[in-house]
Amino acid sequence: MREVKLKAVTLNCGGVGEKLDKSFKLLKLLSNSEPKKIESKKRIPGFNISPGLEVGCKVTLKGENAKELLKKLLEAINFKLDNKKFGNGTVTFGVEEYLTIPGIQFQRDIGILGLDVAVRLTRAGLTITERKVKRGKIPQRQKITKEETIEFMKKNFKIEVIEKRKKEKR
């Protein structure tokens, strides 16, 4: 019951217009599944964004496909993650250029793009807090802490956690 498992890996790319089409192709290339386009909910005049405008795309992978892709994505960033990238059962990081991912070649119709990666971890019994009918509560000891998240990633994906020092004020 205490075993931590990989729940899902979500890939996310942003853009409007032509860049959105390139992002869509990139996520389809990486995941071998159909991405979903994301519409904005707010109006942001400074960026010419209005409600209902498609501003990004995402794809969520689960199971063995997620594990294999996560290994490739971590290899693209040399298996090094900053301590700030970890949360309670989550890991988030970015890949600056998809060209650094092993096994992926440059695609002329996509160009050079980056993407965001979000990893969710779970433990047996946590789904009762997410369901709509008869939602339950779980004790604090069953929740995944930041330290457990770091240990899971170190053990299963052989990552190195970098501790950044705070800048001293003069």
Protein Blocks (a to p, Z undefined) as FASTA:
>chain_A
ZZccdfbdcdddedehjlmmmmmmmmmmmnopacdddddfbdcfknopaehiafbdcddd
ehjllmmmmmmmmmmnoopacfklpcehiacdddfblklpghiacdfklopadddddddd
ddehjlmmmmmghpacddfklpccfklmmmmmmmmnopacddddddddZZ
